[in-house]
């Protein structure tokens, strides 16, 4: 279940917690920010001596130093701005890395149900785009809020010092600005969430188009996919236009309110000047400060759009970080399991379904045995083997390894006992070496990698590649044929040398010739291991110790290949169909 949305203050508190890990950078950024901000009201205050002293009959000593003071003021401002932007950029980059690390660490430990529920595009969008938006919006908002907040406070203090009556006119407009910002915030937040949802749909559409480009071409689905893509793109466009329009309207109204305040100030300042209650320098200083107030106030009102986009992105990011991961409360560990597998009255029913996927499965596999699992699609074969590495947990009954219930096993230790070869070879855009010595096997010696490749009969074609073991295979190993990709997967399983092996339709994606070539490799891999084999082609199960036939979640037949053929039941029927298909 996805975590509930969080309050804005909680989201920023959590983002601040990430920043505090690098507190020297944060402190340097904030201190330099304040120094840069303080120079603005000081410059406005310089208008009084600049005019009153420079243009009076007798110049004071202060007037002589004014040029140097102005140069020093802008030198301090430039240096402080550089330090702030450098530290902020470095801090934001570090926080982005930490957030992405935390997200991916969580995603890799999410239960299988998460990947069923969540489209890949949404996950990719959250990890890539949303994290950038969180930090960009977050640090920009902090920078603007502190810098411009300090400027506004400094300028307002200077205005009060210069003439408190005129300053009251400025203060009177604050509630009006606050009301406008509050009304705009609600609309901006709604449009920001809508834009990010549409962006995730767009990423999902692009991902599916790339993966299915052959199917799209064959079935002439260009228009369908283009329309789907354009709908998401148009939704993003509309949301962003509404974001900008709302922000612009809010900014225009605020500036108009400020302009009215300036008009009142000019009017009353003229009256004060006529009574000699205000000097030319005071007026110039006050008006300079008033004009300088417009820019930071405008920026403060405009950050509302960034704020809402950042909050919407932060909500998506922290929903992933807060989501429940796979639980491993077990403590049982072992260096190498014996390989006794027991399914005792196992049943499984997915949430929200009326019919169980598995019903009272009773099955025991002894060490070194190979059991074939066959049946029509949707019968429960894959669900059954997914229970062993605890990708799923049964809703009734119990699965045991070496007599120990799986829930009592430490999850990492349990999965170290299992190697798997599936229909999809799942190769990375990396070298042959790293595709074989994958994960915890990364430190394997070259001799061990070569031996595993030889056992999988992959070494002959690996030697012919441009850079041998150091050849980069491309996206999902596209530089190799289907049979070669599968041999790399088999070599990976050989290198792991786990006591339990799962073969899930491992040769069903290959043609008959490639399957025959790989079959001997599979036989070698199965030797001495407890093996569960899901096979579409029943001819691959002739040498299995026994076979179970699963239909509608139940084991309806079990026995050796010859025993099941003699039974003339469901297995015999499936076998005869395949023989007819092979002949035809």
Secondary structure by P-SEA (a helix, b strand, c coil): cccccccaaaaaaaaaaaaaaaaaaaaaaaaaaaaaaaaaaaaaaaccccccccccccccccccaaaaaaaaaaaaaaaaaaaaaaaaaaaaaaaaaaaaaaaaaaaaaccaaaaaaccaaaaaaaaccaaaaaaaaaaaaaaaaaaaaaaaaaaaaaaaaacaaaaaaaaaaaaaaaaaaaaaaaaaaaaaaaaaaaaaaaaaaaaaaaaaaaaaaaacaaaaaaaaaaaaaaaaaaaaaaaaaaaaaaaaaaaaaaaaaaaaaaaaaaaaaaaccccaaaaaaaaaaaaaaaaaaaaaaaaaaaaaaaaaaaaaaaaaaaccccccccccccccccbbbbbcbbbbbccccccccccbbbbbbcccbbbbbbbcccccaaaaaaaaaccccccccccccccccccccaaaaaaaabbbbccccccccccaaaaaaccccccccaaaaaaaaaaacaaaaaaacccccccccccccccccaaaaaaaaaaaaaaacccbbbbccccccccaaaaaaaaaaaaaaacccbbbbbcccccccccccbbbbbccccccccccaaaaaaaccaaaaaaaaaaaaaac
